[in-house]
């Protein structure tokens, strides 16, 4: 289905220019030349994006933006404004406006890029809403966010293998969400009514992991004051998820192999074997094949558990998933903390997508959580997202002789304007005076660089 865009502008030249620009995007464009027409169109159609002129014959576009937000809080909108009204537009960004565009448009590529980014954000919000609506159909399974082909393929694989009751090995770097796929497979399996028990093999010593899995009888070792069932036993009728299996000792690897072959186990300190019917899902952040070649993992156990393998790629290999993930986390933590922080500025999205995210989805989640926790309100800029999304990327662009000219220039300008504002105590008029740049042009510069000020 084509995205629906509402253009509200009384200037024929602007309407013609945007109409020509949007033809390449294959969108369904609706046009209103005043607020009365815009209100009627908004009542009748669910728009993916509203392009809104600030000065209209029958009122101010910002007033209509406030009306839209009251009716549809997630409505994505771009404001078309002149230099004289930039300060009002910046305030609107703090209240949920995605971005603003200043007339005349001297860079159509930048205009097209901002429109594309706004449509992407709308799409991501709608995908998240659809996921929430489908949670019941998934029988309480986890929410897995991603629009990349590889994530869609993994979700299809997980759904296909879930009913088969076979062993699944999930590989991927730490923080990629391997445990979510294990939870999804369990939720979609015939064992969904049974327990899902999760054990991190890297977090427990050999003796503690052994007693956790096998259980023990009273007096089996010092401190065993009573008998305790292990996870092999408690997972009966359900699923056992062993995370970081590559960290399991050689002795426990042999014990696990024996349990899988014989389908029974013996509690520590006991002699009678006990049967248990559980499904095994395993995960590792290292290549088990490489571990076998290095002699650190048993080959016979590897062949026994490598029945169905899923590989969850790192976040840097699927940058198209960053925006929907960031929006999901923003929505989640706003609800958790009772705040209304956001939205992300376009510069913040660019910084998020440029970051390496060595800690993958988990690191992105923590960056957004920190930004929401420390901000009282207002849009999220690159500086709010910490080193991964902003500082490291800007430093690399500023100091690398191989950095593209525009990136290096922007890094220098961001540092320059931030320093001016700090010297002026946050007062934009004073900072503009110190720089020798006209105030309206100063506003345009800091907006482009993603610098938000309260003055």
N, C-alpha and C positions, 0 to 999 in steps of 0.2 A: 504494500500500500504506500502511495506517495506521501511524503510529509506534507502537512498542511501549514502554510505560513500566511499570517495576516499582516499586510503592510498598511499602516495608517499614516498617510502623508498627503498634504494638499498641494505639494509642488509637483507639477507634471514632469519636470526634468528628472527629479529624484525617483519618481515612480518608474519612469522609462529606463533609467540606468539600472535600478535594482531588478526590474523585470528582465532585462537582457542578461544580467549577471546570473539570475536564478534559473534561466533556461537550461544551462549546462547541468544543473543539479536535478532536473526532472522532478520538481515539486509542484504541488497544487497551490497556486498563489491566489489569495483573496485580497481585494483592495478596498480600502475605505478612505474617503477624503476628509472626513471629520469624525468627531467623537460619537455623534449620534449613530452614524453608520457602523462605526467600530463596535459600539455596545451591542447593536443588533446582531452583527456577525459573531461576536463573542458568545452571545447567548445561544446561538444556533449551531455552533461548530466547536469541536475540541481541537484547538490549534497546537501544533508542535512548537511553534515559535511565533512571537508577535514582534514585528519591527515597528517602532512607534516614534513618530516625530514629537518633539517636546512642545513646539508651538503650533497649535491648530486653530482654525477659525472660531471654534466654539468652546475652547478651553485649553488646559494644560495637559500634555500627555502623561506627566507624572501622576496627576490625579487619577487618570484612567488606570495607570499601572497599579496604584494602591487598590482600586476597585477589583482588578483582576486577581491580585494576590489574596484578597479577602475571600473571593469565590473559589479560586483554584490556587492554593498556596504553592504548588509546584510549577506554576506556569513559567515557562522560559521566555524572557523578553530582552530585547535590545533597544536602547533609546538612541534616537538620532537627535543630536543637539548641536548648538553652536558654541563657540569658545566662551561667550558671555555666560552661558548656563552650565559650564562644566562643574562648578562647585555643587550645584543641585544634583547633577547626574552622579557625582561621586557619593553623595549622601544616599541616593537611591540604590547604588551598588551595595551599600551596607545593609539595605533593607530587602535585598533579594534580587535586584536587577542583575542579570548575568554580566552585562557590559554596556558601554555606551560608545557611539560612533560620532565623531565631530565632522560637521560639514564646513567646507566642501570636501568631498572624498578625493584625496590626492593619491591613494594607493588602493586600487581595486583588488589586488591580490590579498592585501591585509583584510579588506572588507569581506571578501569571500571566505577567508580562513576563519574569521570570527563567527560568521554565520554557520559555517560547517561545525565549528566547535560547540556552538549553542545547540545545534541539532543533535550532536553526539550526546550532550548532557541530557537533553530531553529523552532521547532513546534509552540512555542508561537508567534514568528514573523510572521509565515505564517498564523496563525489564525487571527492575527490583520489585516494583508493585506486582507484576505478574507472578514472580517467584513466591511472594508472600501469599498471594491468593491460592497458589497451588500447593501450599504446605500440607493441607489436610489430605490432598490426593496422594501425597508422598508418605503418608502415614507418619508424620512427625520427623521425617528425615532432615538432614542439615541443609542450610542454604549454601549452595556453591555458586559463586558469582563468576561469570566469564562469558565473553562473546567470541573469543578466539576459536578458530577451527580446531585447535588441539584440545581445548577444554570441552568443546561440544562433542568431539570424538571420544574423549575419556568418559563423559557422562553417558554416552550411548553404550560404550563398553561395560560400564558399571551396571547399567540397567539390564544388559544382556546376560551378564554373568551372575547377577544377584540371585536368580531363582535356581541356579545349577548346583548349589551346595558344594562347590569345589574350593580348594585352597587358592587364595589370591595373594600375590606378592606385589606390593606397591613400592616403587622406587622414586626417589626425588630428593633434592636438597632439603635441608632443614627449613621449616617455615613455609613450604609450598602448599600445605593443606592435605597431606597424605591421610591424616586421621579423619578428615571430612569424607573422603572417598570410602574409607572403611565403614564409617557410620552410615553412609548412603547405601552401600551394599547390604549391610545388615538390615536397614529399615525397609528395603525392597525385597528381602528374602522371606522364605516361609518361616524363618526363625525370628521374625520381627517381634513376636510376643515374648520371646525368651530374652535372657540377659545379654548385654554386650559388655564384656569386661576388657579393660584396656590396661596393658602393662608396658612401661618404658624400661626396656632391658638395660639401657645405658645408665639409668638413674639408681639402680639397685646393685648392691654387692652380690657376688656369686651365691653366698649362703642365704641372703635375704630373698633373692630372686627364686632360688630353689624352693624355699619354704613357702613363698607366695604362690608358686605354681602347683607344687605337689601337696601342700598342706602337711600337717604333722600330728602325731599322737602325743598325748600327755607324757612328759618326761623324755621326749625324743632328744632334747638337748637342754642345756642350762637355760632356764627361763620359760620353758614350755610348760606352764602351769595347768593348761587344759588343751584338749584336742582342738584342732582348727582345720576346717576344710580349705583346700587350695583352689586356685582359679580353674584348674583342669576339672575339678569336681563341680564348682559353682557355675561353670559355663555350660553345663549339661542342658541341651535343648536350645542353646543360643550360640553366640559367637565369641571367640577369644581373639583379641587383637594384640599381637606382640609387636611393639614399635621398637625401632633400632635393633633389629635382630642380629646385625653384624657385630654388636658388642657382647653377645652372649658367649660365655667361656666355652672352650672345646669340650669340657666334661658335660656341661648342660646341653650342648648341641647333640651329643651322643644320647643323652637322656630324652631329649625332645624327639629325636628320630625314633627311638624305641616306642615312645608313646604313640606316635603317628602310625607306626607299623602294626602295633598290637592293639591299638584303640583302648588301652587300659593303662593304669598307673598305680603306684604304691605310695601311700603317705610316708613321710619320714618317720622312722621308728616303728613302722608296721610291716607285716609280711603278707597280708591279704591284698591282692590286686582289686582295684575298683574300676568299673567301666564308666565311660562318659562319652556322650554323643554331642560333640561341639564342632562348629565350623571354625577353621583357622584362617585368619588374615594376618599377614605380616607386612612390615614396612622397614625400609632401610634408607639412610642417606648416603650410602656408599654402594658401589657396584659389587654385588655378591660374586659375580663371575670373576672380577679382579681379586676379590678376597680369597676365592678358591685357589686361583693361580698362585697367590702369595702364601698359601698354606695356612691362612688364618680362619678359614671356614670350611667345614666338611663338604666334600663334593657330593657324597651320597645324600646328605640333608638338603643341599641346594637342589639336586635333581628331584627330590621328593616334594619340595615346596614350590618349585618354579613351574607350576601348572598353568596358571593364568597370570601374566605380568602386566601391570599398568605403570607407565612412567609419567609422573607429574612434572612438567618442565618448570624451570625457574621463571620468575616474573620477568626477568630481562629478555626472555625469549618470546614473550607474549605481551608487548606494551599496550595492545588494544584492550587488555583487561584492566589496566590501571585506573582509567576513569570510572567505570562502573564499580570497581572495588572501593575506590576513594569515596564515591558518593554513598555507597552502602554503609561504610564505616562512619561517615559524617552523620548520616541519618540515625544510625544506631547510637552513637555517643551523645548526640543532641538529646535523644529520648532518655538515655541513661542518666545524664547529668541535668536534665530539665533546662536545656539551653536552646537558643536559636542562632548558633554560630553559623556563618557561611553567607553566601555560597563561596566556592573556590573562584578566585579570579582566573581569567585565561592564562595569565603568567604563572599562577600556581599550578595549573594543569600541565603547562609546558615543563615546569620544573619537575613535577612528579614523573612525567614520562621520560625526562632526561636522566633521572637518577639511576644508579646501578642496582639498588635494592639487594645488597648482598644477603640480607636476612629475609628476602622474599616477601610474601604476603604478610607475614607476621610483623616485619619491620614497618611496612606501609601502614598496617593497622595501628601500631604504636605511635607512628608519626601523626596520624589523624587524631588519635585519642589525646595525645599531648596538646595538639593545637586547640581542640575543643575545650580541654580542661583549663588551659591557661588564659583563653580569651573570654572576655565578658560578652562580646557580641561583635558583629561586623564580619566582613568577608575575610577569607583565609588567603594570605599572600605567600609567596615563596619563603619569606623570612619567618613565617609562623610554623613552617614544617621541619625546621631543624636541618642539620648538616646533610642528611642523605638527599633531600630534595632541593636544597638551595645552596648552602655554603660551599660544599665540595664542588658542585657543578660550576658555580660562579668562579671559584678560585681556579679551577682547571681552565676555564675559558679565558680568565684574565691573565694567567701566567704561562699558558702554553703557547710557544711561538707558532705552533701548527693550528691554533684555534682559528675558526673562521673570523674574518674581520668584524662582522656584525656582532658575534657573540662577545668578542673581546671588548668592542666599543660599549656594548650594553652593560657589561660587567663594570667597566670603568665609570660609566655614567651613573649606574645604580649606587656605587660607592660615593661618588661625588655628590649627588642630590641628597642621599641619606645623611651625609656629613653636614651639608648646608642646613637641612631641616633640624638636625641636632643642635647645631650652633645657634639657630634662631629659636630654639625652644619649641619647635613644632609649628611656629607661625609661618604660614606659606607666604604671606605678603613680605615679611622681613627676609625670608630665605630668597625670594625672587629678587628683592632689592640687592642683596649681597651678591647674587650671581650676575646681575646686570641683564637678566632675561625678563621680558614682559610677563606680568603675572599670569595671563591666560595661557601663554606658551609654557610657562613653568608648570602649570597644571597638566597640560597635555603631555609633557615629558614624564612627570611622575606617574601619571596614569598608565602610559605605555610601558613603564618599567615595573608596574605592579606595586608601587609604593603608596600606601594608604595613610592619610593623615586626618586627624580630627578637626583641624582648623580650616 
